């Protein structure tokens, strides 16, 4: 009997308390994608974020091995690494695949910088316009192009065949069509 009395009381208590106020987020910094890609100040901040993202490859503790893949162009006539990550990279051993820690993080970092650089370049060209009187627009556009080219060069000198994308990627321009081979029919 007491359980039946508690159930309506609990329902009334929770029914009167809503969580809509807790779900509303307040943007503390007031920085949005509209601000970043549609204003000279935002483009400038976007380029600073590109530099930070590029540096994060060698400054974060978990991706420390990627430092070797970036800075050590070994296996020359003077240098040959005998062990460790650099030796596996320079010898192109079968244990050093695309899922290996340094390769995966290098690839993800470089294409992350390329993707954000494409968005900044597009913002400068389309949204703000290169004829804008503020010189920060052209400077942000040029620096984003430089960082994108540097990342492509870095990937090309290590892996050669690359997917080159110079447009910002969004849901509308993703190619989701996969070409699958038809299943073989059994001859039973």
ChimeraX attribute file (.defattr): number of C-alpha atoms within 10 A of each C-alpha:
attribute: neighborCount
match mode: 1-to-1
recipient: residues
	/A:1	5
	/A:2	6
	/A:3	7
	/A:4	8
	/A:5	9
	/A:6	11
	/A:7	11
	/A:8	11
	/A:9	11
	/A:10	10
	/A:11	10
	/A:12	11
	/A:13	10
	/A:14	10
	/A:15	9
	/A:16	7
	/A:17	8
	/A:18	9
	/A:19	7
	/A:20	7
	/A:21	7
	/A:22	7
	/A:23	8
	/A:24	8
	/A:25	7
	/A:26	7
	/A:27	8
	/A:28	6
	/A:29	6
	/A:30	7
	/A:31	11
	/A:32	11
	/A:33	9
	/A:34	11
	/A:35	15
	/A:36	19
	/A:37	24
	/A:38	19
	/A:39	19
	/A:40	24
	/A:41	15
	/A:42	22
	/A:43	27
	/A:44	22
	/A:45	17
	/A:46	22
	/A:47	24
	/A:48	15
	/A:49	15
	/A:50	23
	/A:51	14
	/A:52	13
	/A:53	17
	/A:54	19
	/A:55	12
	/A:56	14
	/A:57	22
	/A:58	19
	/A:59	14
	/A:60	12
	/A:61	9
	/A:62	12
	/A:63	16
	/A:64	16
	/A:65	20
	/A:66	23
	/A:67	16
	/A:68	17
	/A:69	19
	/A:70	17
	/A:71	10
	/A:72	14
	/A:73	16
	/A:74	17
	/A:75	15
	/A:76	9
	/A:77	6
	/A:78	6
	/A:79	10
	/A:80	14
	/A:81	17
	/A:82	12
	/A:83	8
	/A:84	10
	/A:85	17
	/A:86	24
	/A:87	17
	/A:88	16
	/A:89	23
	/A:90	19
	/A:91	14
	/A:92	11
	/A:93	10
	/A:94	8
	/A:95	10
	/A:96	17
	/A:97	14
	/A:98	11
	/A:99	10
	/A:100	11
	/A:101	16
	/A:102	25
	/A:103	20
	/A:104	14
	/A:105	19
	/A:106	23
	/A:107	16
	/A:108	13
	/A:109	18
	/A:110	20
	/A:111	19
	/A:112	17
	/A:113	24
	/A:114	27
	/A:115	18
	/A:116	20
	/A:117	28
	/A:118	21
	/A:119	22
	/A:120	31
	/A:121	27
	/A:122	19
	/A:123	25
	/A:124	27
	/A:125	17
	/A:126	12
	/A:127	14
	/A:128	16
	/A:129	16
	/A:130	18
	/A:131	11
	/A:132	13
	/A:133	10
	/A:134	12
	/A:135	11
	/A:136	18
	/A:137	25
	/A:138	21
	/A:139	17
	/A:140	25
	/A:141	22
	/A:142	16
	/A:143	19
	/A:144	28
	/A:145	18
	/A:146	13
	/A:147	19
	/A:148	25
	/A:149	14
	/A:150	15
	/A:151	20
	/A:152	20
	/A:153	14
	/A:154	16
	/A:155	18
	/A:156	13
	/A:157	10
	/A:158	14
	/A:159	11
	/A:160	11
	/A:161	9
	/A:162	10
	/A:163	9
	/A:164	9
	/A:165	13
	/A:166	15
	/A:167	14
	/A:168	16
	/A:169	13
	/A:170	8
	/A:171	7
	/A:172	6
	/A:173	9
	/A:174	8
	/A:175	7
	/A:176	7
	/A:177	6
	/A:178	6
	/A:179	6
	/A:180	6
	/A:181	6
	/A:182	6
	/A:183	6
	/A:184	6
	/A:185	6
	/A:186	5
	/A:187	4
	/A:188	3
